[in-house]
Amino acid sequence: MLEEGYAAVSSRRVASKAGLKPQLVHYYFRTMDDLFLALFRRRAEVGLQRQARALASAQPLRALWEYSTDPAGTALTMEFIALASHRKTIRTEIAHYAERFRAAQIEALSSLTERYGLHPDTCPPAALTVLMTSISRVIVMEQALGMSTGHAETLALVEQHLHRLEGDLKPPGTPRTPQSH
């Protein structure tokens, strides 16, 4: 999917890459949608675990930003979104998991508003999650296209706010404290 797009994925190509006979792929996955769904669900569950660790870290906003700006993850997500525009079952599953990701983000960020001195009326956690994930995805997508105009300024602005709220970048594994900034 990453190399040539979802349209290039076939049971024969999957079998070839895995060193299997195509019949074995069909034994486990009756249709390509079944295969795509299994792949997406597996990736989404791992993603939910990674996000939970990020949101539980000493610097949850920075960790969420770094998680959201992973180019490989964004590229695969965009392939699934392209696939979903043609397949309702995939679209439904993506929406289901996207809501789970967003709900976890909102829950975590809601508990941070007081810690960071943010008023929920002027900086609603739901809006903050949409802003962070959409900015990160747009930058990653545009970089994949070869675009860069405005990226340095946007990344500097995000870094400025992350630094203001969470301080300097802490080493991984730093314990979370009530007042981290």
N, C-alpha and C positions, 0 to 999 in steps of 0.2 A: 504494500500500500504506500509506503513512504517513497519507494524508488520510482514507481510508475503510476501511482494512483489506484483507487479502489477498482476502477474498471478493468485493470489488468490482472486482477486477482481471479483465479479460476481454481477449481479443485485439482486439476492436473498440475498447475504451477505450485500450489501449496504442497501437493504430494511430492513433487520433484524436489522442492526446497527441503522438505522434511525427510527425504530418502525413503518414501513410502510409495505403495501402489495407490493410484487414484481411488480404487474401490474401497480402500481402508478409510480414506477421508469421507467418502459417502456413507460408510458404515456408521461412523460417529456423528456425522453432520448430514442429515438428509438433503438439506438445501444450503446454498451459499449464505442465505440469510441466517440460518442456524449457526454457521461458522462465524459470520460477522458478529452476531449477537454474543456468542461465547467469548470471542476475543474482546469485544467491547466491555462486557460485564467483568471479565477478569481484570482488564486494565483499569476499569472504574473502581473496583473494590480495592485494588492496590493504591490507586490514587486517593481514595477516601482515607486509607490508613496513613499515607504520607501527609495528607492535609491535616489530619488529626494531630500528628506529631508536630507539624509546623505550628498549628494554632496553640498547642500546649507548650511551646518553647518559651524561652526567656524573652524573645523578641518576635511575638506572633505576627505583627504586621510585616516586618521585614521577611520573615520566613514564608508568609503567604505570598508576598511579592516575588521572592526568589522561586517559589514553587510555580507561580503563574507565568514566569518568564522563561520557563524551560522550553527551548526551541523544538526539541524532538517531541515533547508531549503536545505542544500546540499544533505542530504539523500533523500528527496523527489525529488529533481531535478535529482538525479542519477536514481531513479526509473522511472521517465518520460523518461530519455535518454535510459534506457534499453527497455522500451515500444516502444520508437520511432524506435529502430532498427528493429522492426517487423511491424510497422504501419506507412505508408508514411504520412498520414494526421497529425499524431501526430508530426512526424519529421519536417514537413513543418511548423507547428505552433511553435514548439520550436525554429527553426531557425529564424522565423519572430520576435519573442519576444527577442531572444538573440541578434539580430542585434539592436533592439530598446534599450536594456540595454546598449550595447556596445557604440552606438552612443551618448547616454546621458553621459556616462562616459568620452568619448573622448572630447565631447564639454566642460564639466566641467573642465577636467584636462588641456585642451588647454588654458583655461583662467588662470590657476594656474602657468603655466611655468614661467612667468615673476615674479609673486609674490614669488615663491620659488627659483628663480635664476637658473632654469633649462633651458638649451638650447634645443629647440625642435629637433635639429639635433642629439644631443648626447643622449637625453632622450625623444623620441617621445611619445606623450600622448597615442597613440594607443598601442604601445609596453608596456607602463607602465600599462595600463588596463589589457592587456593579462597576464602580469607577476603577477600582484596582484591577479586577480581572479583565475588564474591557480594554483599559490602557495597555496592559501587558500583552494581551492577545494581538491588538492592532500593531503594536511595535514589532512583535515577533513575526507576524504575517507580512508586514511591510518590509522588514529586513530580508525575509525569504524572497521577496520580489526584487530586491536590490534598492529599495527606497531607504532614505535616511534623513530627509529633511524634517527638522523639528524633533528628532529623536534625542539628541544630546541635551537639548533644553528640557524636554519632558522628563528624561531620566534624572537630570539634575534637580528638577523640581520635586520629583518623587523622593529622591535621596534626601533632599533638604527637609521634607516633612517627616520622613522616617527617622532621620537623625534628631529632629526636634522632639518627636514623640518617644523614641526608644533609645536615643543616645548612639554612641559608637557601636559598630559591629562587634558582637561578643563571639568568642569561640563556641563552636558547637558543644552541646552538653552543659552549657552554663545553666545553673538552676534558675527557675523562675522566682522572682521576688515580688512582693506586693508593690514596691515602687522601683521599677527598673529604669526610669528616665531621670 
